[in-house]
Amino acid sequence: MPPTITAFENPPDRGAGLARDMRVRWALEEVGQPYAVRLVSFTEMKEPAHLGRHPFGQIPTYEEGDLALFETGSIILHLARHHAGLLPGDANARARAITWIFAALNTVEPPILDRETTRLLEGDRSWAAERLHLTEDRIRIRLGQLSAHLRDAEWLDGAFSAGDLVMVSVLLRLRHSSPILDDFANLAAYVARGEARPAYQRAFAAQLAVFAARVPKE
């Protein structure tokens, strides 16, 4: 039986590829692993059956036999360790690729998510404009540091790895809500290279199809 992941029944990103199951879909496509998808509603995500897979009531989850995982970083790392294609063979390069997974999720993504929270949920507060400015300053600092590391390289550390997959996924959150990424030409090109990968294209099409199937026909 192929592994099963969970995804939104009604994707809030309207097929933009931002829901976190996209990251897992991409990893599965990169390693050539067929998979099944269980769609869950927002109500089902808070019910005992789903909470047994994800104690925080979110998506995605990953089930393979008697193994159930949650958190995209953990799922992608599991896939990378058990399938060729997402981690280098050299031990030191492998460790660096894993480090970039953590850097994407723990260092680069938090200020981006802070900005989204301020913009989408706190925009009517008296301090929202100042808060938005502060989050954007933090994002620019992180992007400047990442840009300086990447320079004119194609990927973060040699060949494409799970670290790049997660980092590109994180940076894509900016593409749909802010021009900040465009100020860093090498990062914008880096993201475009990730999107151009056939595995990404297949994963994006699969996620988009879920949204398209639920758009009322005129």
ZILIN-V645100 format. One record per residue. N is the residue number from 1. RES is the residue in one letter. PSI is psi in radians with two decimals (999 if undefined). Layout:
# ZILIN-V645100
<<N RES PSI> <N RES PSI>>
This chain:
# ZILIN-V645100
<<1 M 2.37> <2 P 2.75> <3 P 2.74> <4 T 2.30> <5 I 2.79> <6 T 2.64> <7 A 2.87> <8 F 2.34> <9 E -0.69> <10 N 1.59> <11 P 2.10> <12 P -0.33> <13 D 0.05> <14 R 0.68> <15 G 0.32> <16 A -0.10> <17 G 0.31> <18 L -0.40> <19 A 2.50> <20 R -0.25> <21 D -0.37> <22 M -0.69> <23 R -0.73> <24 V -0.72> <25 R -0.80> <26 W -0.80> <27 A -0.75> <28 L -0.69> <29 E -0.66> <30 E -0.66> <31 V 0.00> <32 G 0.54> <33 Q 1.99> <34 P 2.66> <35 Y 2.77> <36 A 2.76> <37 V 2.26> <38 R 2.03> <39 L 2.35> <40 V 2.52> <41 S 2.96> <42 F -0.57> <43 T -0.81> <44 E -0.52> <45 M -0.37> <46 K 0.09> <47 E 2.77> <48 P -0.66> <49 A -0.78> <50 H -0.64> <51 L -0.43> <52 G -0.43> <53 R -0.63> <54 H 1.77> <55 P -0.26> <56 F 0.09> <57 G 0.73> <58 Q -3.09> <59 I 2.75> <60 P 2.91> <61 T 2.90> <62 Y 2.20> <63 E 2.26> <64 E 1.80> <65 G -2.21> <66 D 0.19> <67 L 2.23> <68 A 2.20> <69 L 2.72> <70 F 2.98> <71 E 2.12> <72 T -0.69> <73 G -0.77> <74 S -0.76> <75 I -0.80> <76 I -0.70> <77 L -0.70> <78 H -0.82> <79 L -0.74> <80 A -0.58> <81 R -0.39> <82 H -0.03> <83 H 2.50> <84 A 2.59> <85 G -0.31> <86 L -0.13> <87 L 2.46> <88 P 2.78> <89 G -0.60> <90 D 2.33> <91 A -0.76> <92 N -0.73> <93 A -0.63> <94 R -0.80> <95 A -0.68> <96 R -0.68> <97 A -0.72> <98 I -0.66> <99 T -0.68> <100 W -0.52> <101 I -0.87> <102 F -0.66> <103 A -0.73> <104 A -0.79> <105 L -0.57> <106 N -0.40> <107 T -0.76> <108 V -0.72> <109 E -0.65> <110 P -0.84> <111 P -0.51> <112 I -0.75> <113 L -0.62> <114 D -0.74> <115 R -0.73> <116 E -0.72> <117 T -0.78> <118 T -0.78> <119 R -0.72> <120 L -0.56> <121 L -0.32> <122 E 0.25> <123 G -0.37> <124 D 0.04> <125 R 2.65> <126 S -0.46> <127 W 0.11> <128 A -0.73> <129 A -0.75> <130 E -0.72> <131 R -0.73> <132 L -0.73> <133 H -0.74> <134 L -0.74> <135 T -0.66> <136 E -0.61> <137 D -0.73> <138 R -0.69> <139 I -0.78> <140 R -0.65> <141 I -0.84> <142 R -0.73> <143 L -0.63> <144 G -0.74> <145 Q -0.74> <146 L -0.72> <147 S -0.70> <148 A -0.61> <149 H -0.81> <150 L -0.70> <151 R -2.12> <152 D 0.33> <153 A 2.75> <154 E -0.75> <155 W 3.03> <156 L -0.59> <157 D 1.30> <158 G -2.20> <159 A 2.78> <160 F 2.42> <161 S 3.11> <162 A -0.52> <163 G -0.73> <164 D -0.71> <165 L -0.81> <166 V -0.71> <167 M -0.79> <168 V -0.73> <169 S -0.69> <170 V -0.81> <171 L -0.50> <172 L -0.41> <173 R -0.50> <174 L -0.59> <175 R -0.53> <176 H -0.03> <177 S -0.08> <178 S 2.57> <179 P 0.10> <180 I -0.75> <181 L -0.56> <182 D -0.31> <183 D -0.15> <184 F 1.57> <185 A -0.68> <186 N -0.53> <187 L -0.67> <188 A -0.71> <189 A -0.62> <190 Y -0.81> <191 V -0.74> <192 A -0.65> <193 R -0.69> <194 G -0.79> <195 E -0.47> <196 A -0.20> <197 R 2.36> <198 P -0.66> <199 A -0.69> <200 Y -0.78> <201 Q -0.72> <202 R -0.75> <203 A -0.73> <204 F -0.77> <205 A -0.69> <206 A -0.73> <207 Q -0.71> <208 L -0.62> <209 A -0.56> <210 V -0.79> <211 F -0.78> <212 A -0.59> <213 A -0.31> <214 R 0.01> <215 V 2.16> <216 P 2.35> <217 K 2.42> <218 E 999>>
